[in-house]
Amino acid sequence: MAPVPQEPVSLLLLPALQLPSTPASLKSSYRSTLEALLPKLIQPNSQTISRLDIAIVLSPSYPVTQSISRTAIFPLLQTLLAQTYSLVCSVGALTKVDLDFPGGLDVRIFALEPRNEALSSSIIGKQTLSGPLVDIQTFVSASRPYNAIYSVEGETAEAHLKSVITAWQSRQGAVAPPLQRLPSGPAIAHPGGSASPYADDGPVEVHKSVAVGGTFDHLHIGHKLLLTATVLLAEPSSPASSQDKKPRHITVGITGDDLLVNKKYGSVVESWSTRQERTAEFVESILVFHTDSNSIKKTEYINEPGPNGKVVRVTYGDDISINYTEIIDPFGPTITDESITALVISGETRAGGKAVNDKRKEKGWKELEVFEVDVLDAGAGLDDSEIGDKQEKQNFESKISSTEIRRRLHEAQTSASG
Ligand SMILES: *[C@@H]1O[C@H](CO)[C@@H](O)[C@H](O)[C@H]1NC(C)=O
């Protein structure tokens, strides 16, 4: 099946809350924002999937990103991503907006660092391969073709909006897209919440080669969270120092077609190449903030005999390469490539991390550091009365289930042909 047409793309600038941020405070602040926005963006009964990029602008309670490793900031940012994606799912369910389905929305989340004064001038505007976390200047320089920018009411959001618009207009001949402000609710004050929840636990290992695995069938928010967290973890080389130029590697293991034939609604499982292409397109959209990404991109199709021999290898500049590898067992390259040092998993696949490390120990290899992303709470931000009946609950969960997406596609096909 060809990927569904994608357009138009909108941007929502959302100020991150002060830490500690809980699902309840996020709901209080932004549920009304998303309720107003999501239904406006879709084209129901069409094949179009509209895209919404949510740029979360870090608040002063986050450590300045230039002064902290990705390993150290990982827990805070994965929580931020997971909570925001969860709220999107909940609001999608309540407002009957489909996610990652024709006639619905494709939501992608990344983070912006607004504190220029705390960054060295050698990186401002130059973090073209540092997504999903870049400075505002870099973000704007990427000239993404947004047809609308949404922001929320309030002083902080206005200040962010001003930085973005100013940067936009300083580009030669560029006209900023139309703006619109949306309502937001009050943040919940947390008693004693002014202390930074980020504890400096001393030196941590920095990761230059990270891995993730999955089926990635009909890419949905659960996959997006996992992939975004993986890209986040791979430590960018600092443009400020010529020392550390070690390139980064990301290994994305994608289950081979043979292992999926017995899946439910197997006739609408996407082929390995479709899953690989859609995964790569998503990864690029959260990693690369370059004006002309095609000019720095190289794609190789490798097909060698033996396990993990089929690879689509995408390289951006000399800074990062990504292997999209066909896997035929639960381990993939994690037990054939010693240079990998970290593995990103979801809470549901914790056992897989242990199995990988048992095998590596047997080989006398260093174990992988395992990073876990939260299981999405599709009922996040909803009252008990709203998730009261079973139907509603299923409605949330269907947004993050490939099986459910396949069931609906299967049914649509059957009714069209019969
Ligand atoms: C990626 O794939 C290439 C080609 O198969 C291989 O040489 C390399 O070791 C793989 N892994 C990494 C981390 O680059």
The ligand as a Gaussian input file, in Angstrom:
#p B3LYP/6-31G(d) Opt

LIG

0 1
 C       25.409000      -0.751000       9.544000
 O       25.411000      -1.475000       8.317000
 C       26.658000      -1.581000       7.672000
 C       26.446000      -2.308000       6.355000
 O       25.856000      -3.574000       6.548000
 C       27.649000      -2.307000       8.596000
 O       28.933000      -2.332000       7.981000
 C       27.716000      -1.594000       9.942000
 O       28.535000      -2.313000      10.830000
 C       26.316000      -1.491000      10.532000
 N       26.298000      -0.939000      11.865000
 C       26.684000       0.293000      12.235000
 C       26.547000       0.606000      13.666000
 O       27.119000       1.089000      11.459000

